[in-house]
Amino acid sequence: MTRRVGIIGHPVAHSLSPAFQSAAFAHCGLDVVYERWDTPAPKLPERVSSLRAEDVLGANVTIPHKEAVIPLLDELGGQSARMGAVNTIVNREGRLFGFNTDGPGFVAALKAEAVFDPAGKRVLLVGAGGAARGIAFALVEANAAAVAIANRTYERALRLAREVGGAGGTVTAEALGGALGEYDCIVNCTSVGMHGGPDPAGIPVPLESARPGTLAVDIVYAPESTPFLAEAGRRGLRTLGGLPMLIYQGALAFELWTGVRAPIDVMFAAARNEVTRRAGGAA
């Protein structure tokens, strides 16, 4: 029997997940198809209920449904309960389990692709939205020495810092544009620099005060080299783009659905091919 997995969101046409997950299923010889399930909010309960079908392994969940799906599930696992957000649903004999692989995927990408272990390190997150939330929780769990959150609206950064700090660890809110010399890693958790976004040429935080050798990370994956990363490189900082986080969170989801080790290299190649295809203006 052919099994199905899909991505639930609104919209989902832009998602790279179908490209790299489909490649992973094919490489592993699994009879699974990955679909786009564009789901407006009123249709969410019906869509989630459909995941209980025997031929459905589960789903990814993206904007704007990561919080709204929680009451529709049977059980939460991993960090999802503390974070209050789910990005992966697994169907286990008709029962739906919710997980969040965003933060763990980010930490896995740091370790595997940048050879950077956040344990004992000081990390600055720029932005206080859903991405920053997941990453902050994961960094605390990975024993970062300190996590600071800077945002255009200081009150929002302060609110997130208090929520994450309640889970343990040292989490503070900082003024956007402050001195960066004390941080080992600086992460852009905003859409600044994203192709097609509201500020594609922007840099989310000035980097003049960052120490050479500091790791600059951008969660934006299109383009793969953002203005933030280009500026970081010019200033002697190490860099890591957003594609690894996307792949590693997807790999964790793949393993939750299948119990099979994810083929990371295959997923990277498929994602990069799709990014290149889109950049070339292909239909």
Phi and psi in degrees as a GROMACS rama.xvg file:
@    title "Ramachandran Plot"
@    xaxis  label "Phi"
@    yaxis  label "Psi"
@TYPE xy
-70.0858  129.146  THR-2
-97.1427  158.297  ARG-3
-124.799  146.343  ARG-4
-138.032  153.535  VAL-5
-152.128  175.091  GLY-6
-112.135  126.918  ILE-7
-103.281  123.184  ILE-8
-175.533  -173.279  GLY-9
-160.745  100.709  HIS-10
-88.2641  171.986  PRO-11
-131.77  2.552  VAL-12
-60.9345  -27.3061  ALA-13
-82.236  -11.5222  HIS-14
-62.5197  138.24  SER-15
-86.3374  -12.5534  LEU-16
-56.2079  -43.1046  SER-17
-57.6744  -36.6555  PRO-18
-66.2593  -51.2367  ALA-19
-83.9674  -27.6575  PHE-20
-71.5618  -39.9185  GLN-21
-61.443  -40.7052  SER-22
-63.2682  -38.3753  ALA-23
-67.191  -44.0101  ALA-24
-60.7635  -44.6769  PHE-25
-63.8029  -44.0629  ALA-26
-60.849  -37.36  HIS-27
-86.8121  1.96562  CYS-28
69.6323  29.4966  GLY-29
-97.6428  133.5  LEU-30
-85.134  74.9359  ASP-31
-134.223  135.019  VAL-32
-110.912  142.344  VAL-33
-111.214  124.226  TYR-34
-119.586  159.995  GLU-35
-96.7167  121.606  ARG-36
-115.269  82.2589  TRP-37
-66.8341  121.536  ASP-38
-133.759  101.494  THR-39
-61.86  155.478  PRO-40
-50.9804  -44.1858  ALA-41
-62.4291  -22.7418  PRO-42
-92.6816  -1.59263  LYS-43
-61.1987  -47.3766  LEU-44
-57.1978  -41.6782  PRO-45
-64.9706  -42.1082  GLU-46
-64.4566  -45.8949  ARG-47
-64.2997  -40.6013  VAL-48
-59.0728  -34.8544  SER-49
-66.6446  -17.8315  SER-50
-71.0397  -12.701  LEU-51
-77.5813  -7.53775  ARG-52
-62.0842  151.122  ALA-53
-61.8877  -30.4862  GLU-54
-90.2826  5.93476  ASP-55
-107.179  125.05  VAL-56
-80.8542  -31.5124  LEU-57
154.686  -153.596  GLY-58
-160.704  157.192  ALA-59
-91.5332  153.235  ASN-60
-127.434  130.938  VAL-61
-129.499  -173.367  THR-62
-53.6311  134.37  ILE-63
-108.622  28.8143  PRO-64
-106.706  5.23462  HIS-65
-62.92  -29.0787  LYS-66
-93.2243  -37.8048  GLU-67
-66.7003  -23.4612  ALA-68
-74.5754  -20.8653  VAL-69
-56.4838  -46.8368  ILE-70
-65.9706  -12.5914  PRO-71
-92.0917  -2.3171  LEU-72
-102.402  164.592  LEU-73
-89.7232  -31.8785  ASP-74
-158.337  150.638  GLU-75
-112.473  145.002  LEU-76
-130.321  166.755  GLY-77
61.3279  -136.814  GLY-78
-85.7027  -4.2283  GLN-79
-61.6885  -36.4757  SER-80
-66.1476  -45.7838  ALA-81
-67.0936  -37.2067  ARG-82
-77.3145  -26.3407  MET-83
71.3247  28.7159  GLY-84
-151.362  145.119  ALA-85
-127.067  133.246  VAL-86
-120.312  -3.43206  ASN-87
-140.894  129.708  THR-88
-116.352  134.858  ILE-89
-119.483  128.708  VAL-90
-91.0319  114.534  ASN-91
-117.536  95.2732  ARG-92
54.2667  43.432  GLU-93
90.2743  -7.31685  GLY-94
-100.052  137.652  ARG-95
-104.561  124.414  LEU-96
-112.436  132.83  PHE-97
-104.569  137.118  GLY-98
-132.859  163.485  PHE-99
-128.356  113.128  ASN-100
-101.132  1.29379  THR-101
-61.1995  -55.6982  ASP-102
-64.4567  -51.2612  GLY-103
-58.1343  -35.1955  PRO-104
-64.7784  -38.1996  GLY-105
-63.1018  -47.2789  PHE-106
-64.7889  -39.7753  VAL-107
-62.1617  -39.6535  ALA-108
-65.2409  -41.6455  ALA-109
-56.4828  -48.3443  LEU-110
-69.7741  -43.4112  LYS-111
-81.1311  -39.643  ALA-112
-99.2251  -27.878  GLU-113
-112.045  -1.08965  ALA-114
49.5087  49.8117  VAL-115
-126.769  113.373  PHE-116
-96.0388  118.398  ASP-117
-70.4425  -11.1354  PRO-118
-57.8713  125.29  ALA-119
78.5403  3.75072  GLY-120
-101.449  161.096  LYS-121
-106.83  124.967  ARG-122
-126.128  134.416  VAL-123
-107.246  126.584  LEU-124
-105.035  126.242  LEU-125
-99.5712  113.516  VAL-126
115.3  152.909  GLY-127
-135.272  29.1331  ALA-128
-89.632  -159.763  GLY-129
-62.2812  -38.2573  GLY-130
-64.9321  -45.5545  ALA-131
-61.6408  -37.6702  ALA-132
-60.0762  -51.9349  ARG-133
-62.7611  -41.2307  GLY-134
-67.1471  -40.5383  ILE-135
-61.9579  -46.4247  ALA-136
-59.1812  -42.5316  PHE-137
-67.418  -37.0148  ALA-138
-66.9827  -39.4347  LEU-139
-62.1568  -43.7634  VAL-140
-65.891  -28.965  GLU-141
-85.2686  9.15399  ALA-142
68.4963  35.5018  ASN-143
-59.7839  142.588  ALA-144
-65.083  -37.7382  ALA-145
-158.362  143.11  ALA-146
-124.577  124.691  VAL-147
-113.88  144.064  ALA-148
-122.388  122.395  ILE-149
-117.475  136.662  ALA-150
-148.511  155.026  ASN-151
-56.6807  -39.0308  ARG-152
-99.4172  105.758  THR-153
-58.9887  -37.6301  TYR-154
-61.6809  -35.049  GLU-155
-68.8433  -39.7386  ARG-156
-62.8709  -41.6943  ALA-157
-64.0741  -41.5133  LEU-158
-62.9394  -44.6737  ARG-159
-66.261  -40.3207  LEU-160
-60.3209  -40.0746  ALA-161
-67.467  -40.4288  ARG-162
-65.0633  -46.1456  GLU-163
-71.5006  -39.5352  VAL-164
-61.3228  -25.8393  GLY-165
-65.2261  -17.8623  GLY-166
-88.2374  0.620953  ALA-167
108.616  163.78  GLY-168
88.39  170.407  GLY-169
-100.752  108.86  THR-170
-128.005  125.26  VAL-171
-129.903  161.846  THR-172
-102.832  139.006  ALA-173
-127.572  158.726  GLU-174
-73.0476  136.642  ALA-175
-67.3135  129.869  LEU-176
93.4714  9.74171  GLY-177
-75.7828  179.324  GLY-178
-65.0541  139.677  ALA-179
-110.282  -1.23958  LEU-180
-62.3785  -20.8859  GLY-181
-85.032  -6.34712  GLU-182
-98.3479  143.096  TYR-183
-88.8181  -20.8193  ASP-184
-149.566  136.127  CYS-185
-124.349  126.545  ILE-186
-120.848  124.366  VAL-187
-83.4893  111.06  ASN-188
-104.929  17.6024  CYS-189
-107.808  177.918  THR-190
-91.5816  3.66458  SER-191
-60.2088  128.871  VAL-192
94.2989  -4.7343  GLY-193
-77.0852  134.395  MET-194
-60.2058  125.52  HIS-195
82.8807  -0.401827  GLY-196
-85.2137  -175.89  GLY-197
-71.5411  -20.0654  PRO-198
-144.085  67.8244  ASP-199
-67.2759  -21.3188  PRO-200
-100.348  2.08395  ALA-201
-82.3432  164.026  GLY-202
-123.17  125.056  ILE-203
-70.0211  -23.115  PRO-204
-153.15  138.089  VAL-205
-63.4691  141.291  PRO-206
-109.768  8.22216  LEU-207
-56.0282  -35.0642  GLU-208
-93.7307  2.05685  SER-209
-74.0828  144.529  ALA-210
-75.8146  138.548  ARG-211
-56.2616  139.831  PRO-212
93.9044  -14.2971  GLY-213
-62.1871  145.292  THR-214
-88.403  121.484  LEU-215
-103.472  124.731  ALA-216
-121.258  136.947  VAL-217
-121.52  126.851  ASP-218
-79.1349  -11.9387  ILE-219
-68.1107  132.993  VAL-220
-114.115  -4.69343  TYR-221
-135.043  105.692  ALA-222
-78.2391  161.951  PRO-223
-67.2882  -33.8564  GLU-224
-109.33  102.514  SER-225
-84.079  166.262  THR-226
-56.4407  -35.5066  PRO-227
-61.6426  -46.2941  PHE-228
-70.224  -37.0303  LEU-229
-62.7231  -43.6953  ALA-230
-65.2052  -40.6124  GLU-231
-60.7438  -43.7908  ALA-232
-61.738  -40.0791  GLY-233
-63.8819  -26.3512  ARG-234
-96.8457  10.1184  ARG-235
81.9715  19.1087  GLY-236
-90.722  151.328  LEU-237
-75.3637  153.091  ARG-238
-135.471  152.424  THR-239
-146.301  125.327  LEU-240
-82.1497  -178.596  GLY-241
-83.4894  -16.4174  GLY-242
-62.4764  -40.9365  LEU-243
-57.8888  -41.9343  PRO-244
-60.6541  -43.3086  MET-245
-60.5038  -44.0899  LEU-246
-68.5276  -45.0916  ILE-247
-69.4786  -35.5456  TYR-248
-67.301  -35.9804  GLN-249
-67.6417  -35.9507  GLY-250
-64.6454  -40.3779  ALA-251
-63.8028  -39.9087  LEU-252
-63.3902  -45.5423  ALA-253
-54.4221  -44.1842  PHE-254
-71.0945  -33.4759  GLU-255
-64.9467  -38.882  LEU-256
-72.0443  -40.3325  TRP-257
-109.642  -24.6633  THR-258
73.8189  9.83162  GLY-259
-107.327  141.405  VAL-260
-63.5364  130.075  ARG-261
-72.2148  136.647  ALA-262
-82.976  85.091  PRO-263
-54.2342  -47.0395  ILE-264
-61.7553  -39.0406  ASP-265
-65.2093  -41.6471  VAL-266
-65.8136  -42.9495  MET-267
-58.8432  -48.071  PHE-268
-61.283  -43.8922  ALA-269
-65.4339  -41.0146  ALA-270
-65.1376  -44.3327  ALA-271
-64.7555  -38.8507  ARG-272
-61.6161  -40.1301  ASN-273
-70.3694  -40.3976  GLU-274
-60.0485  -44.2696  VAL-275
-63.7599  -41.473  THR-276
-61.2105  -44.4271  ARG-277
-67.4297  -39.3028  ARG-278
-64.0759  -27.9618  ALA-279
-81.6165  -0.799698  GLY-280
80.7642  17.482  GLY-281
-69.2075  154.589  ALA-282
